[in-house]
Amino acid sequence: MTLEATLLSVWRQSLVENAKVVVLGGESFPVLKTSKMRLKQITFQFDGRTIRGIEQNPVTKTRWAVLARLGQKVMQFVENGSYVAVVADGKVHSYGKR
């Protein structure tokens, strides 16, 4: 499975299907909620990398938050403290190297 397909699968299972556990390649990863905003988050492994998906906070001032406020399902993906991609309504948007 490619990284893009994996991110889409995590997004779909956690935000669209409201699964409590995401299954990737036979491994299970629990979907947790942040303590303050109760946003869904999941930490999973892909190709030896640890990636965390976080539901977009709709009260921030980003363009992704605007989409979340409009009802779209948006999830940010972070690796080693840096954003690597976002999935918004089934479309993956990768962040380039800075």
N, C-alpha and C positions, 0 to 999 in steps of 0.2 A: 504494500500500500504506500502511496506517495504521501509526502507531508500534507499537501493540499487536501487529498482525500481523507486523511486522518483528521485534520482540523474540521472539515465539513461533517465528519461522522460524530466528533465530540460535540460540535454545535447542535447538530440535529438531535442526538440522543438526550442531551442535557436541557436544551432550551425548547425545542419543538415537541419532543416526546415526553418531556418532564421525567426522564428516567432518574432513579436514585443512584444507579450504578451505570457507568459507561463501560462497554465491553469493546476492547480493541485487540484483535489478533489472539483471542482466547484469554486475555488478561482483563481483570475487572478493576475499575478505579471508581471510588465513591464520589458522588457529587455532594459537596458541602455547601454551606452558606456562610457568608461573611458575618461577623458578629454585629456590626453596626447597621449596615444598609440591607442585610439579608439577601445579598446578591449571590447567585450561584457561582461556584468556583470548583475547578477540578485540576488536579496535578496528575500528569500521566507521562509515560515514557514513549519516546519515538526514536528508533534507531540509535539508542544509547544516550539520547538527549532527554533532559527533564524539562517539560513544558507545562505551564499553568494557563488554563483558560479562565477568564473572569468575565462574568456578565457585565455589560456596559452600564455604568451608573448614569441614569437619565438626568440627574440634576447638575452635571458638570457643564462646561461651556464648549465642549468639542462638537464637531460635526457629527460624530457617531452618537453622541448623547441626544442630539436633535432627532436623529432617526429612531432612537430608542423611545423618546417621548412620543413620536408619531406611531408607536406600536410595533416597529420592526424589532426582530430578535437580533441582538448584536452582542458578539463576544470577542473580547481582546485576548491575544495569546502572547505570553511573556516567557522569555528564556534568559536566565542569568541577569535579571533586572532590566532587560531591554525588550521593547515591544517588537515582535517578529511579524505578526499578521493580525488581521481582524476579519471576522466573518459577519457580514450583515445581510440578512434575508437570503442566505444560501449562496452568497458570492464571497470568495476569498480575495482579500486585498493584502498583498505582502508589502511590508515596509522594506525599503532598500537599505543597503549598508550606508551608515552615516560617516 
